[in-house]
Amino acid sequence: MKTYLGIDVGSVSANFVLVDEAGEVLEAVYLRTRGRPLEVVQEGVAALAKTADHGAVAGVGTTGSGRVLAGLVVGADVVRNEITAHAAATARLIPGARTILEIGGQDSKLIIISPGGTVADFAMNTVCAAGTGSFLDQQAARLGIPIEEFGAIALEAQTPVRIAGRCAVFAETDMIHKQAMGYGLPEILAGLCEALVRNYLNNLGKGKDIRDKVVFQGGVAANAGMRRAFERVLKRAVHVPPHHGVMGALGAALLARAQTGPGARTGFKGFDLANRDYRTGCFNCNGCANQCEVVEITQASTVLARWGDRCGRWSRAPLVSGA
Amino acid sequence: MKPVVGIPRALLYWQYFPLWQSFLEGIGVETYLSPPTGRQILQDGLAALGTDVCLPVKVAAGHLLALRDRVDLILLPRLVSAARREYACPKLMGLPDLVRHSLSLPPLLSPVIDRYRHDNWPLIRVALAVGRRVGAGLPAVLRSLARAVECYRRYLNLLQAGYFPQEAWEAAGAGQAPDPRAPAGDVVALIGHPYTVYDREINLNLLGRLERAGLSVRTAEQVPEATARRAAAALPKHLFWTAGQQAVGAAFHYLEQEGVVGMISVMSFGCGPDSMTGDLIARRARRGGIIPHLSLTLDEHAAEAGVLTRLEAFLDMVAAQRERGVVVCG
């Protein structure tokens, strides 16, 4: 049986999904990136190696902000952006989905799907993370609540308190004030969910035509309070798919499956890549006034790739073995 | 001896350079152009103007600083109005004052260009003022202005024939007549201010990336002004920014053209007019629902990764649309 591996390396989490030929999820691994994308890729592949059929992998896809690095290390057949990957996964799991609300650690996206199943429009958050998972994480930590229990507590609320949620810093100020006034914890948490939803829709939803079915995915979709807040604000049912936390990785696996037709050979470097010694380094190019910071990926003193330069002096140069 | 006049490679340069260059050359003035935007210019500009101005204005400050020790005068016209009953952006109007008070620069040559009430004669007045300042006589000024206007007209024709500014002003300077360039392949319309669309450092080489993806790029300046104005007349109210008129009109025009497979509105963070015109364009594009549209807002914090992710997703959207109805994945 052929299998396909999808890897989504994001800012907060790195996800790994193995699917079979029919696109069914066989295995899913969720890890924290901890700012070490290279290590976490090796770790994730090692975790899958325990149960996976080693000879069966017929295609690998990577996505997420670390997609190029991850793709290089694992030998990906497909390296695609998160938007296309998420849409591919949703189109498969929730037929008829027209709107995808995706909230991850530091990223949030709104994707509009055409009736034909293709991406018709999208928006991503810009420089502000006020409408993302990190915002909830921060506030949960301040209140001393494990993020896993956040949603259940928020659901207990009778009337959510209105929290000023335009900015994570000001939201905290307002929450302290509301606590001091004597509002209950569930009400404050539910208010925080609504503040995030308002933020998200103000930032990403403006001018977008939100239609049924609405699908909510990404790490934050695990929070039932957030799902209810979306339902209250959008006044319609919001679906949370199974595997909602690893949709990017699932999409990457499905894209790899679509790309590697019969007879195509995968570039996958094998499960033992976890034991190889990859390193990243960086140097300043002094070729011109731009002073690009060039990143160099090496394995056992062989340079695998370089990038980060604008002119191509390093990224297009033939690679030579180091000393 | 006539002074050396510096021209910052920023803002209005991207629109009027052939006019200025041809005129100054004609009256025998030596010009010095700041180098293309690079990291140093960007850093100097950001350090000099920490205020609430858009990235292109900060970049302009960097260019002005790059001219500082090399020229006697800096040409920095104060563009108030480029067309009757229309205005330029307030940051452009105030730019000479802003930089005069916050940077230490050589004297500025800042003629006021204000066509709000009268359409044509201020150009002569501007030319005379510049001529006086650099010690050129009346006959030379008039002769040179006529030649510069002619060169500028050639330049506009070249743009409309499908050339980009750099190649168009080289050709216009050489007196070349436009040789129409049909787009090779599918067209993506890249709409925005010329200084964001053509400055590769500001837009992370958007134009080059699109071309590398096998697409032909068309910009707002490549649509004749009259065509753009006719298309923009579809708005319920006349826009009073000239640049906005051109951007909105050109976008509306492209949305109706065969062969246009996508549109990108590239805007500057903190730009008031852009926030308005960008949205007008996005709404119109969405109403049609056929041509994929991407809004990109740029500033010095725009992470390359984020811009590239959006661009890639946009290109996927364009590809999916071209295959019409093919589902991204089974």
Boltz contact constraints between the chains, C-beta under 6 A:
constraints:
  - contact:
      token1: [A, 65]
      token2: [B, 305]
      max_distance: 6.0
  - contact:
      token1: [A, 81]
      token2: [B, 309]
      max_distance: 6.0
  - contact:
      token1: [A, 81]
      token2: [B, 312]
      max_distance: 6.0
  - contact:
      token1: [A, 81]
      token2: [B, 313]
      max_distance: 6.0
  - contact:
      token1: [A, 83]
      token2: [B, 313]
      max_distance: 6.0
  - contact:
      token1: [A, 84]
      token2: [B, 313]
      max_distance: 6.0
  - contact:
      token1: [A, 84]
      token2: [B, 316]
      max_distance: 6.0
  - contact:
      token1: [A, 87]
      token2: [B, 328]
      max_distance: 6.0
  - contact:
      token1: [A, 88]
      token2: [B, 328]
      max_distance: 6.0
  - contact:
      token1: [A, 88]
      token2: [B, 329]
      max_distance: 6.0
  - contact:
      token1: [A, 91]
      token2: [B, 328]
      max_distance: 6.0
  - contact:
      token1: [A, 91]
      token2: [B, 329]
      max_distance: 6.0
  - contact:
      token1: [A, 116]
      token2: [B, 325]
      max_distance: 6.0
  - contact:
      token1: [A, 117]
      token2: [B, 327]
      max_distance: 6.0
  - contact:
      token1: [A, 118]
      token2: [B, 320]
      max_distance: 6.0
  - contact:
      token1: [A, 118]
      token2: [B, 328]
      max_distance: 6.0
  - contact:
      token1: [A, 119]
      token2: [B, 317]
      max_distance: 6.0
  - contact:
      token1: [A, 122]
      token2: [B, 313]
      max_distance: 6.0
  - contact:
      token1: [A, 127]
      token2: [B, 301]
      max_distance: 6.0
  - contact:
      token1: [A, 207]
      token2: [B, 282]
      max_distance: 6.0
  - contact:
      token1: [A, 207]
      token2: [B, 283]
      max_distance: 6.0
  - contact:
      token1: [A, 254]
      token2: [B, 329]
      max_distance: 6.0
  - contact:
      token1: [A, 258]
      token2: [B, 329]
      max_distance: 6.0
  - contact:
      token1: [A, 289]
      token2: [B, 38]
      max_distance: 6.0
  - contact:
      token1: [A, 289]
      token2: [B, 40]
      max_distance: 6.0
  - contact:
      token1: [A, 290]
      token2: [B, 38]
      max_distance: 6.0
  - contact:
      token1: [A, 290]
      token2: [B, 39]
      max_distance: 6.0
  - contact:
      token1: [A, 291]
      token2: [B, 39]
      max_distance: 6.0
